[in-house]
Amino acid sequence: MFKKVLVVEDLDSIGYGISIMLKQELGVQEVVLSQYCGDAYLKYIKSVHDQTPYDLLITDLSFNEDHRIEKIANGKQFINKIRGLGYRTPIIVFSVEEKPTAVKKMVQTHDISGYVVKSRNGLRYLREAVESIYEGDKYLSPQVSNINTKKELFEIEDYDVMLLSHLSNGLTQEEIARIFNQSDISPCSLSSIEKRINRLKDELKAKNTIQLVANAKDLGLI
């Protein structure tokens, strides 16, 4: 079984529950809790430098803001920092987020070993995830286990993500067309961008651009 696990969770009760489960039910020797992603990142880097690295990371995605200004504000940024440095430590996401599109994107683009939805049986599924990953497998809790077989609403492309991101920043279609043209991003004509936005409105069931951006954020597309 894993010997050293870092748990990144801002709620005391949940973090404590995870720690007890890991120690008492799975026999993990050392569990370190961190309520802030920035602190967790420093702990992780120190463990690597001290040649006593963590065997497993368990992190939430959303963290409540308080008086501290955090450079690493959420679990996704924390994972990006770890993966950006080339570290391949197994990571389990333990989150309330269960939208298929958002979960699939997280698993595919962040090299996640397991994804467990916080729920009534969340700790049981988390235990199953730890056991499966220790054996070399990947794990998805039942709520999201069908993300690789379920037909998605549509296949989002990088072009769509860039377009939605620019819209979320308040840019007009004319401004986006100029940026795409200057960056050699195709298609970049105003008519093509307008057609693409209308397609996204239909797919995401949005009546206007504001609702389109809001729906895209809800789905975790941007």
C-alpha positions, -999 to 999 in steps of 0.1 A, spaced: 0 0 0 11 36 -4 32 48 25 30 86 22 0 105 10 -7 142 6 -43 153 10 -53 188 -2 -87 197 12 -99 229 28 -127 215 50 -114 200 82 -141 174 86 -135 160 51 -98 160 54 -99 143 88 -123 117 74 -99 109 45 -69 107 68 -87 83 92 -98 61 63 -63 60 48 -46 51 81 -71 28 97 -86 10 67 -57 10 43 -27 11 66 -11 42 51 18 51 74 19 89 68 -9 112 57 -2 149 54 -32 173 53 -31 208 36 -59 233 34 -42 255 8 -30 245 -26 1 267 -23 11 251 9 5 217 -6 27 225 -36 56 236 -13 52 204 8 53 183 -24 84 200 -37 102 198 -4 94 160 -2 110 156 -36 141 176 -27 144 156 6 142 124 -14 111 114 6 84 119 -21 47 114 -17 34 82 -32 -1 96 -39 -19 130 -40 -56 134 -33 -70 168 -40 -103 187 -43 -108 211 -72 -126 240 -55 -113 259 -25 -131 286 -5 -114 320 -5 -104 336 28 -80 363 39 -50 347 22 -40 356 -13 -31 323 -30 -10 321 -61 -23 285 -66 -60 290 -60 -75 257 -68 -69 220 -74 -66 223 -112 -38 248 -109 -21 227 -83 -22 197 -106 -10 218 -135 20 229 -114 30 193 -105 25 180 -140 42 210 -155 74 201 -137 73 166 -151 63 147 -119 41 117 -125 29 110 -90 -6 94 -91 -33 119 -84 -69 113 -73 -94 142 -77 -121 141 -49 -146 167 -59 -183 176 -61 -179 183 -98 -196 155 -118 -205 171 -151 -193 145 -177 -177 171 -200 -157 187 -172 -147 153 -157 -136 139 -191 -115 169 -199 -99 168 -164 -90 131 -168 -77 134 -204 -57 165 -201 -42 163 -166 -31 127 -164 -54 119 -135 -52 83 -120 -86 85 -103 -117 107 -101 -141 103 -72 -173 124 -67 -180 136 -32 -212 119 -22 -228 99 6 -205 70 -3 -176 92 -13 -151 78 12 -159 42 2 -153 50 -35 -122 69 -25 -109 38 -7 -116 17 -39 -98 43 -59 -67 42 -37 -67 4 -38 -72 2 -76 -45 28 -83 -20 10 -60 -26 -21 -82 -17 -1 -113 -53 6 -125 -72 38 -130 -105 45 -112 -137 65 -118 -165 65 -92 -199 52 -104 -213 87 -110 -188 94 -137 -177 59 -148 -194 62 -182 -176 93 -194 -155 73 -219 -185 55 -234 -212 81 -232 -218 100 -263 -209 137 -257 -232 165 -267 -206 175 -292 -169 174 -296 -154 207 -285 -123 218 -304 -94 240 -293 -108 266 -317 -141 267 -298 -123 270 -265 -103 300 -278 -135 315 -292 -154 311 -259 -125 324 -239 -124 356 -259 -161 360 -256 -159 356 -218 -134 384 -218 -159 407 -235 -144 408 -269 -166 415 -299 -167 392 -329 -148 419 -350 -121 420 -323 -118 382 -322 -116 381 -360 -87 405 -360 -69 385 -332 -74 352 -351 -62 368 -383 -30 382 -367 -23 349 -350 -29 329 -382 -58 310 -366 -83 297 -392 -111 303 -399 -107 339 -390 -134 357 -411 -162 375 -394 -188 353 -411 -171 321 -400 -168 333 -364 -205 343 -364 -215 308 -377 -193 291 -351 -209 311 -323 -244 303 -336 -235 266 -337 -222 268 -301 -254 286 -290 -274 257 -305 -253 230 -290 -252 246 -255 -288 258 -257 -280 295 -252 -302 323 -264 -274 349 -264 -237 353 -259 -239 359 -222 -258 327 -216 -234 309 -240 -204 319 -219 -222 310 -187 -232 276 -200 -197 270 -212 -183 278 -178 -208 255 -161 -197 226 -183 -161 233 -176 -152 242 -211 -136 275 -201 
